[in-house]
Each structure stands twice: as structure tokens, then as C-alpha cells.
Amino acid sequence: MSSLKEICGGLPLNPVPENRGRKSGIPHAPVRTPNLDSHEEKLALKNALRYFPSNFHEVLAPEFAKELRLYGHIYMYRFCPRIEMRAYPIQEYPCKTIQAAAIMHMIMNNLDPAVAQFPQELVTYGGNGQVFSNWAQFWLVMHYLSEMTEDQTLVMYSGHPLGLFPSHRNAPRLVITNGMVIPNYSSRDEYEKLFAMGVTMYGQMTAGSYCYIGPQGIVHGTVLTVLNAGRRYLGVENLAGKVFVTSGLGGMSGAQAKAAVIAGCVGIIAEVDEAALLKRHQQGWLMEITSSLDHCIAQLREAKKKKMALSLGYHGNVVDLWERLAEEFNTTGELLADLGSDQTSCHNPFNGGYYPVQLSFKEANQLMSSNPVKFRTLVQESLRRQVAAINRLSDQGMFFWDYGNAFLLEAQRAGADIEKRGANKAEFRYPSYVQHIMGDIFSLGFGPFRWVCTSGNPEDLATTDFIATSVLEKAVLQGVTASVKQQYSDNIRWIQEARRHNLVVGSQARILYSDQKGRVAIALAINRSIAEGKIKAPVVLSRDHHDVSGTDSPYRETSNIYDGSAFCADMAVQNFVGDSFRGATWVALHNGGGVGWGEVINGGFGLVLDGSSDAEERAKMMLSWDVSNGVARRCWSGNNNAYETICQAMQKDKKLKVTLPHKVVDDNILEQALSC
């Protein structure tokens, strides 16, 4: 068993560790099919070997070649460290700066087997969200961080540590880019080749930026989404007796079961992978498991009748579940589902993100690698069947939304009936959850703000929970608009529920949705508590990339922007750059995330609070920009909520000057001008 000191010592070469291969008894990433030619295979092997002195190549070359041919990628299993991978208390990391130790804390949390979806393949969530491309990169990064001073910045190219470069104490300690492929070559097939060759990487969102906090983040987002869906679609505040049907209990989607119970509804979640079901059940996130559709329908009816909260995992394909629900309506006239969505990893549908209904889980995994063309055909047929069943129920009054996982996009590509007449190319028969449910929240400046207590002490997390609750309650008492008050109230309730449901998996972290005012106030209050010794160690501030300003994604985060700029990525890139010189400890910019490779540009940050006045100034400046950038962009696109929010912000901050749009109120002027 290695120690943290050994982990920070660089690549273990004297001696080279024993090659133990893949571990049994843990989930592994699906086999990839990059279809490399002989030249590309040689290049992949050469790129992997260049991490090691030439005297090791004779031993490593054949095993790396075997990994490439068996799994479609060189993960370097031999170098998977023999240490309990988890977020250790920050003081245990052998570093020269507290910022570097905080980054180490976050990296090891992303790779914790209790957190990561496929830990030995360095995948945190989403089926292919990598922390690094291989284990050599992990060892080198940990070594660089242990050596880093406040006059250096570590530069990361898609998992590869380019090196430590001279900078200054106010610069970021770490700058990450993932998947920055030239646009004309940013196709899904091209990605598979580039990843196999070890030259680019899909970092999802918080996987590749080292800011994932386990499924708690998506629990919170799903709770808010389901609550607001009930308000919008069903006209109710209380979801007791309402049924929410969805799929996915793996990485991030594993949060859906717990979210349904917290929201107070009946959640029926289909999952093909029994290991994922058992993991969520053992964690206490899933109340019951069944592989019988008859039992599933019976339990649904009973819970609906008694209006009791339930999370029921159906071990089977979601298409079978939807078709059974449609059959129940056809035979009884009873609409059993009120709300529906999907959280399969449909951004990656042909490499384990979506399993076709025609095959068992085992058969699908075999066909995926042995006959990718046939597998693709079955996936698209399955998507068409799923949409047909959803359409049948939707026509009778069930409300369905796309959860930003590219489900409707891939269904459209498969030829499913999801077209919306007269719509733009980012709109479908069903809305994305941003368009109908969460978009207005983003326009108010609310988004998934989070923090991690690097002491690893639950008492520190309890202190920050109290601080955040107090800040939001104080804001409500000082007077806010009705819409802002509702968001604050939802999040005060969330903090209470999060503690009651013991949502911490991995690091001692918390997430809530807050606006600019709330984020800054919470950050400053936490920083003061560190200075006063009430919190025992630094706290890392971060957020999901899926936020007000962090992501340009026409099928998700920016799907409610209708001025034609939804396909432009200026906001996310400007956010990354702006955060870097306003005080972030580290910044990240990614291609892909959520809806898939080539479909989105997104970025994130980490900011270490250490109780200093310097940290206070950084938090005020950086957090303000990190929210106002996206609100200003939404204002310019014509969103009324964003317009009002940014005008209020300008009144309070005289340094803020935003270009405001003038409304075109008479369409006749446009028609007359274009008819000339």
C-alpha cells in the first residue's frame, strides 16, 4: 500500500510495480472501438511509452499494445496506485502551497471508488468523463503539485501535464483545457481515434476540472427540477402521489432515486446494470429493487394511492417500462405517470451510454465491440420505440422533458417522431429542462454553487450549512422579489433535507443554487469563519459547469436563447478567461460535457478560501463576474428576467456597465424592410 508521500514522488520506476491488470469486482468502462489503422496504433503506443525511460519500453510496449487492442485505450493498469483513493484531510498532503494540497484533495475525491463510475479507467461519471487519460498522468500531476510554489502554474493539456511554468502569486495555480480539438475535426468518430492515441480527452464537466462532489450535485438539481416541473406542468406545490418515470442509476443519474423521495413523489427508475442498482440500494439512495414489471406497476399504484414517497429501481430496460405504461393505459385507461424524463448517458449512445431493449446487458456489451454497426442500428431502433411509447402517454397528459443528456437529439438522429413544427433546430416536440424549467432560474443568476471542506471533518460541513442557511434567511428578511424568495426558500429547505438524508459521498461537500448576492455573501462568511478558527481548514469554492455563465450548449444550458447565438461559445470562453485573472485558484475549459463531444463548450473553476483578506477580495471579484457574465448575455438575448436582474446589479455596482438591448416591438417593420 502506497503512502501520500510515495504518490507525490513521481512515476514509480524503481522498481516498476507489478502488473495486476484489471481489478475484478468493480465496474469497468465499456470496451472502446476507435478503429485505428496500423500507423495510428503505432502512434498510440509511442505516445504512451514517451512517459517512461527507454529501458522500460521492452517490458511496457507489449502490455500497452494488449490494452489498446482489448479495451480500445491505454489506461496503464500496471500503474494504478495501491492506495486507498479518497479525499484525505488537506494537511496530510506533502505540498509547498495550500492551494496545491486543495487540488490534490479534489483529484483524489474524483477517483474515489465510492464516487467514480469506473475508477480504474479514471472515469468519474457519464460513462466517459475522464480525470486523466492514463495513470502515468496521475503520478506526474501529483508530483508537480507537491513541488509547486506560489510563483508557478501547472498547465494541463487534455489530461497531460505539460509542466510547471513561472507565473506569479495572483495567477491561477492550475490551468486545464480538455478536448480543444479544431472544430472541423471535432466529430465523435474522430474523438475515438484521438482519445485512443492519447492526445485528447473528454473531461465531461467536473470530472476533468477535478470538482465533482459525487451524486449530491445532481440530486439537488433534480430536486429543483422536479419541484419546478410540478409547479409548471401540474400546478402543484406538493408532489405527493405524483409519479416521475425516468432511467439511469449509474454516475450522475444515480441521484434520481434520492431526489424523487426528497421532492415527495413516486420515482420509478429503470437501470440495466445490476451493479449500479445494488450500489444505490446499499448507499440508501434507492428504497427498493425489482426485476418484475408486474411488481413495479403494483408498487407504483399502491404508492400513488397512498401518496407516499417511493424510489423504486426497475432492473430492466427503460423501453420495456415505457411500453408497459403505455399498455396499461391502452387496457385500463389509467395514466400512471405524471412526469417523465431520461438520464441515460445518451451523449455517448454507441459506447455504453444507452443500451438497446432488444439485448440483455451482457449481450449489448459484447455486440458493442464485436459489431459496432449492428449495435448502432439496434440503439436507434430502441430510441424510436422509446419515443413512441412516451408520445402515447404524453398525448394523454403526461409531461416529459429532455434532461440535457442529448436524448432528444439522438432520438431525432435515429428518426424518432420528436419534431416540433415551425421550431428552430434546437427545439423538439418536448422541451429541455432548461427551456421550460430551469432557464428562468439561470436568468435570475441562480445556479449550482458548491463548496468542499478540505479538513474532511463533518463538523466543518455542518458549520458551513448553518452559515449558508443564515445568509439566505437574512437575504429574505431584507426583502427580495417573489421569484428570488422562492429560490432562496427552496434552497434553505434543500440544506435541511441534504443533512437529513446524509447526501455526502466522498468529500465533505455541499451544493445549493444561489445568485450572485448569495454566493458572495456565503463565501465571505465562510472565509471569516476560517479566519476565526470556527472552520478548521481551507474550503474550496466551485460550481457545476452547468451554470449561469459556464456553458454554451444549444441543446441544454443555452437552449432558451432564441436570438441565434445559442450555437456560439463566447460566454463560456470569456468566463474561463475572466475567472482566471479575477482570482480563481484553478480554471478549466472543456469541449463536450452533458450533451456530448462537439455539442458544447463549458468551463469551471476552483477557488480556495483560507481565511485571508486576499481570499476575500478574490471571492468578491471572481464570483461577481462568474454570475454577471451569463446574466448579461441572457439579457442581451432578450430575456426579461435577466434584463431586470442586470439592471438591479448595475444600480448597486457603479463599475458595472452592461449594453442593454432595445426591443423591436413591431414585427411589421421587419417584414416591410425584408420585402423591399
Summary of the structure (lengths in Angstrom):
residues: 676
radius of gyration: 24.4
end to end distance: 77.9
largest distance: 79.4
contacts: 2438
relative contact order: 0.10
helix: 48%
strand: 13%
